[in-house]
């Protein structure tokens, strides 16, 4: 009798500066070219914890500026694909005050940007203004592509940005 190993179907957050979040992997929704899944959270301070587990490196979908300045406009590029059959939504948060919480005023910098079905490998620019009260140092960024339009905080905590 042979035994089949269960395939992980969950993508956990990778940045240890945020509380744990997860999403069910949906191969029809992608940020970047690669998708990974884990059987448990492997977060670390550089948001690369899942890269040491042997799963594909999935941090290829967001391009952040090298640095940003308090009170000044900035932008990031998010590469998205949607073959789900329905419109989906892109949400982005930056933890400007570096307190590990993404519910503070002004930290959700993109809310429900619609991504049409049939979108493939498309770059979306997300513009934002850095809070004048932003705390200097490395701030976490969470990016989520989802089928639900309510602005929930969930997986895709992978990238960091220097303030």
VOBA-1610 file (N, C-alpha, C; in pm, whole numbers, padded with zeros to 5 digits, always signed):
BEGIN
Unk+00085-00116+00000Unk+00000+00000+00000Unk+00090+00123+00000Unk+00060+00219-00086Unk+00139+00343-00091Unk+00064+00455-00021Unk+00141+00550+00027Unk+00084+00666+00096Unk+00120+00790+00018Unk+00022+00874-00006Unk+00046+01000-00075Unk+00061+01111+00027Unk+00159+01195+00009Unk+00177+01310+00098Unk+00075+01417+00062Unk+00019+01478+00163Unk-00077+01586+00139Unk-00002+01709+00087Unk-00058+01774-00012Unk+00000+01895-00067Unk-00056+02014+00010Unk+00033+02101+00055Unk-00011+02219+00129Unk-00096+02307+00038Unk-00204+02359+00089Unk-00293+02445+00011Unk-00307+02584+00073Unk-00214+02620+00160Unk-00222+02747+00230Unk-00095+02828+00206Unk-00112+02957+00184Unk+00001+03048+00174Unk-00003+03134+00300Unk+00101+03122+00381Unk+00108+03198+00506Unk+00189+03325+00485Unk+00166+03421+00573Unk+00245+03543+00570Unk+00390+03510+00602Unk+00481+03593+00553Unk+00622+03564+00567Unk+00696+03661+00659Unk+00637+03775+00686Unk+00705+03879+00764Unk+00668+03866+00911Unk+00768+03843+00995Unk+00742+03821+01137Unk+00700+03948+01211Unk+00711+04062+01148Unk+00670+04187+01210Unk+00518+04205+01215Unk+00444+04120+01145Unk+00298+04124+01145Unk+00245+03998+01212Unk+00119+04005+01258Unk+00056+03884+01308Unk+00037+03787+01191Unk+00027+03661+01222Unk+00013+03559+01119Unk-00115+03580+01039Unk-00104+03557+00910Unk-00220+03562+00820Unk-00202+03450+00719Unk-00312+03407+00661Unk-00301+03302+00560Unk-00417+03312+00462Unk-00397+03252+00348Unk-00500+03242+00245Unk-00491+03105+00182Unk-00602+03057+00133Unk-00602+02933+00057Unk-00543+02964-00080Unk-00450+02882-00123Unk-00387+02902-00253Unk-00490+02883-00363Unk-00492+02976-00457Unk-00579+02970-00573Unk-00490+02993-00695Unk-00463+02889-00770Unk-00370+02898-00883Unk-00420+02992-00993Unk-00544+03034-00985Unk-00599+03125-01086Unk-00578+03272-01051Unk-00527+03298-00931Unk-00493+03434-00887Unk-00346+03437-00854Unk-00271+03528-00915Unk-00128+03533-00889Unk-00079+03676-00875Unk+00011+03694-00782Unk+00092+03814-00771Unk+00231+03769-00814Unk+00274+03809-00934Unk+00400+03762-00989Unk+00382+03629-01060Unk+00492+03571-01104Unk+00487+03448-01183Unk+00473+03322-01099Unk+00521+03325-00976Unk+00528+03205-00895Unk+00430+03209-00778Unk+00385+03091-00738Unk+00297+03076-00623Unk+00354+02967-00535Unk+00347+02987-00406Unk+00392+02881-00316Unk+00286+02854-00212Unk+00307+02745-00141Unk+00221+02712-00028Unk+00307+02646+00077Unk+00263+02655+00200Unk+00338+02599+00312Unk+00244+02519+00401Unk+00301+02426+00476Unk+00220+02351+00571Unk+00210+02423+00705Unk+00299+02522+00727Unk+00293+02604+00848Unk+00368+02734+00821Unk+00346+02831+00906Unk+00410+02961+00889Unk+00562+02951+00912Unk+00638+03017+00827Unk+00784+03022+00840Unk+00829+03168+00825Unk+00772+03256+00902Unk+00800+03399+00893Unk+00935+03433+00956Unk+00996+03540+00904Unk+01116+03594+00966Unk+01122+03745+00943Unk+01225+03810+00995Unk+01236+03956+00990Unk+01264+04009+00851Unk+01310+03924+00760Unk+01336+03969+00623Unk+01227+03927+00526Unk+01121+03867+00576Unk+01006+03823+00496Unk+01044+03721+00391Unk+01145+03640+00421Unk+01189+03536+00328Unk+01188+03399+00393Unk+01118+03385+00502Unk+01118+03260+00577Unk+01075+03140+00496Unk+00979+03158+00406Unk+00933+03044+00328Unk+01031+03004+00220Unk+01130+03087+00192Unk+01228+03053+00088Unk+01323+02942+00133Unk+01335+02920+00261Unk+01428+02817+00310Unk+01362+02680+00321Unk+01234+02669+00284Unk+01162+02543+00296Unk+01164+02460+00168Unk+01229+02511+00064Unk+01235+02437-00061Unk+01121+02468-00156Unk+01029+02557-00116Unk+00920+02595-00206Unk+00971+02706-00298Unk+00906+02726-00411Unk+00953+02828-00505Unk+00956+02968-00439Unk+01051+03047-00481Unk+01061+03184-00434Unk+00950+03265-00499Unk+00855+03312-00419Unk+00736+03377-00474Unk+00735+03527-00452Unk+00849+03588-00427Unk+00853+03731-00402Unk+00880+03811-00529Unk+00839+03761-00643Unk+00869+03826-00770Unk+00760+03920-00819Unk+00653+03938-00746Unk+00538+04011-00797Unk+00525+04155-00754Unk+00609+04202-00662Unk+00598+04339-00614Unk+00734+04406-00627Unk+00734+04523-00688Unk+00857+04601-00700Unk+00840+04728-00617Unk+00923+04739-00513Unk+00916+04852-00422Unk+01028+04951-00453Unk+01006+05079-00420Unk+01116+05173-00435Unk+01227+05140-00336Unk+01350+05176-00368Unk+01463+05148-00279Unk+01446+05219-00146Unk+01386+05337-00148Unk+01358+05410-00025Unk+01247+05510-00054Unk+01185+05557+00051Unk+01083+05661+00041Unk+01110+05765+00148Unk+01045+05881+00136Unk+01067+05991+00227Unk+00936+06033+00293Unk+00941+06066+00420Unk+00822+06111+00492Unk+00757+06228+00419Unk+00625+06221+00404Unk+00548+06328+00343Unk+00558+06338+00192Unk+00627+06247+00127Unk+00650+06254-00018Unk+00577+06138-00086Unk+00531+06162-00209Unk+00463+06059-00287Unk+00561+05952-00330Unk+00511+05831-00340Unk+00589+05718-00389Unk+00497+05625-00465Unk+00554+05520-00522Unk+00472+05421-00591Unk+00542+05286-00588Unk+00464+05183-00608Unk+00514+05047-00621Unk+00443+04983-00738Unk+00502+04878-00792Unk+00440+04805-00902Unk+00404+04666-00853Unk+00281+04623-00883Unk+00234+04490-00847Unk+00195+04419-00976Unk+00257+04304-01001Unk+00229+04225-01119Unk+00121+04123-01085Unk+00007+04127-01157Unk-00107+04043-01123Unk-00156+03963-01244Unk-00215+03847-01213Unk-00284+03764-01312Unk-00413+03714-01249Unk-00520+03711-01329Unk-00649+03664-01282Unk-00716+03584-01392Unk-00725+03453-01374Unk-00798+03367-01467Unk-00909+03293-01393Unk-00965+03359-01291Unk-01064+03296-01203Unk-01204+03290-01261Unk-01231+03369-01365Unk-01366+03375-01418Unk-01446+03492-01364Unk-01390+03566-01266Unk-01458+03680-01205Unk-01359+03792-01178Unk-01411+03909-01154Unk-01329+04021-01112Unk-01273+03992-00974Unk-01147+04029-00949Unk-01086+04015-00817Unk-01032+04151-00774Unk-00977+04157-00653Unk-00944+04285-00591Unk-00804+04284-00532Unk-00732+04393-00557Unk-00598+04411-00505Unk-00602+04509-00389Unk-00543+04471-00277Unk-00535+04555-00158Unk-00390+04560-00113Unk-00345+04678-00066Unk-00207+04695-00022Unk-00204+04779+00105Unk-00117+04736+00199Unk-00096+04809+00325Unk+00053+04833+00345Unk+00088+04945+00406Unk+00225+04971+00451Unk+00217+05012+00597Unk+00295+04949+00680Unk+00298+04979+00824Unk+00389+05099+00849Unk+00341+05218+00814Unk+00422+05340+00822Unk+00478+05368+00961Unk+00400+05339+01065Unk+00450+05368+01201Unk+00522+05248+01263Unk+00536+05140+01187Unk+00615+05023+01226Unk+00571+04961+01359Unk+00441+04962+01385Unk+00393+04902+01509Unk+00338+04760+01490Unk+00350+04704+01369Unk+00304+04568+01343Unk+00156+04554+01321Unk+00084+04667+01314Unk-00060+04667+01296Unk-00092+04743+01167Unk-00183+04690+01087Unk-00215+04753+00959Unk-00350+04823+00959Unk-00407+04846+01076Unk-00537+04910+01085Unk-00528+05059+01117Unk-00406+05111+01130Unk-00390+05253+01160Unk-00430+05337+01039Unk-00476+05456+01064Unk-00520+05547+00959Unk-00410+05568+00855Unk-00447+05557+00727Unk-00355+05583+00617Unk-00265+05467+00579Unk-00273+05354+00649Unk-00183+05244+00618Unk-00235+05152+00507Unk-00365+05154+00480Unk-00412+05080+00363Unk-00403+05178+00246Unk-00306+05154+00158Unk-00277+05248+00051Unk-00348+05213-00080Unk-00405+05094-00089Unk-00485+05054-00204Unk-00599+04969-00152Unk-00720+05005-00192Unk-00839+04934-00146Unk-00920+04888-00265Unk-00927+04758-00282Unk-01014+04696-00382Unk-00993+04749-00523Unk-00868+04757-00568Unk-00840+04789-00708Unk-00889+04668-00788Unk-00978+04690-00883Unk-01036+04578-00957Unk-00937+04525-01061Unk-00931+04393-01065Unk-00849+04322-01162Unk-00944+04230-01239Unk-00964+04260-01366Unk-01062+04188-01447Unk-01018+04045-01475Unk-01116+03957-01494Unk-01087+03822-01537Unk-01015+03829-01672Unk-00919+03741-01692Unk-00843+03740-01816Unk-00716+03824-01811Unk-00694+03893-01700Unk-00571+03971-01683Unk-00455+03874-01667Unk-00347+03898-01742Unk-00233+03809-01735Unk-00103+03888-01732Unk-00026+03866-01625Unk+00106+03926-01614Unk+00101+04078-01636Unk+00008+04144-01570Unk-00016+04287-01589Unk+00038+04367-01470Unk+00119+04467-01498Unk+00173+04552-01393Unk+00074+04661-01357Unk+00046+04673-01228Unk-00041+04779-01175Unk+00043+04869-01086Unk+00034+04998-01108Unk+00106+05094-01025Unk+00018+05134-00909Unk+00071+05124-00789Unk+00000+05166-00669Unk+00073+05290-00616Unk+00005+05403-00624Unk+00060+05530-00576Unk+00021+05551-00431Unk+00109+05615-00356Unk+00082+05643-00215Unk+00164+05763-00172Unk+00125+05822-00061Unk+00204+05927+00002Unk+00246+05877+00138Unk+00375+05884+00165Unk+00428+05839+00293Unk+00381+05935+00401Unk+00326+05882+00507Unk+00280+05964+00619Unk+00393+06053+00670Unk+00360+06179+00697Unk+00460+06271+00754Unk+00504+06223+00892Unk+00422+06138+00956Unk+00454+06084+01087Unk+00514+05944+01079Unk+00551+05901+00959Unk+00607+05766+00943Unk+00732+05751+01028Unk+00745+05634+01085Unk+00862+05603+01167Unk+00976+05560+01076Unk+01094+05613+01097Unk+01209+05578+01013Unk+01252+05434+01038Unk+01296+05367+00933Unk+01342+05229+00942Unk+01268+05141+00844Unk+01276+05013+00862Unk+01213+04917+00772Unk+01067+04898+00811Unk+00978+04917+00714Unk+00835+04900+00737Unk+00784+04782+00656Unk+00695+04704+00714Unk+00637+04591+00644Unk+00532+04635+00544Unk+00520+04558+00438Unk+00420+04581+00333Unk+00341+04451+00317Unk+00211+04463+00309Unk+00127+04345+00283Unk+00049+04372+00155Unk+00053+04274+00064Unk-00017+04283-00064Unk-00110+04162-00073Unk-00235+04187-00111Unk-00331+04076-00117Unk-00414+04087-00244Unk-00426+03978-00318Unk-00515+03966-00432Unk-00622+03867-00391Unk-00747+03910-00398Unk-00855+03830-00338Unk-00983+03836-00419Unk-01064+03735-00403Unk-01194+03731-00470Unk-01301+03808-00393Unk-01273+03847-00271Unk-01371+03921-00190Unk-01335+04069-00187Unk-01436+04154-00193Unk-01411+04298-00200Unk-01407+04368-00065Unk-01418+04294+00043Unk-01407+04361+00172Unk-01259+04370+00209Unk-01216+04482+00262Unk-01073+04503+00289Unk-01027+04431+00415Unk-01000+04304+00402Unk-00953+04225+00516Unk-00801+04217+00514Unk-00742+04188+00629Unk-00598+04172+00637Unk-00566+04023+00631Unk-00498+03984+00526Unk-00468+03842+00512Unk-00331+03823+00451Unk-00314+03714+00385Unk-00179+03670+00345Unk-00108+03765+00251Unk+00012+03727+00214Unk+00099+03797+00122Unk+00188+03898+00190Unk+00214+03882+00317Unk+00309+03972+00384Unk+00449+03927+00349Unk+00508+03984+00248Unk+00633+03935+00198Unk+00738+04042+00182Unk+00700+04162+00168Unk+00794+04264+00128Unk+00815+04365+00238Unk+00933+04421+00239Unk+00963+04527+00334Unk+01007+04649+00255Unk+00988+04765+00314Unk+01027+04889+00250Unk+01100+04975+00351Unk+01204+05039+00310Unk+01281+05126+00401Unk+01223+05266+00398Unk+01202+05323+00516Unk+01157+05462+00527Unk+01274+05549+00564
//
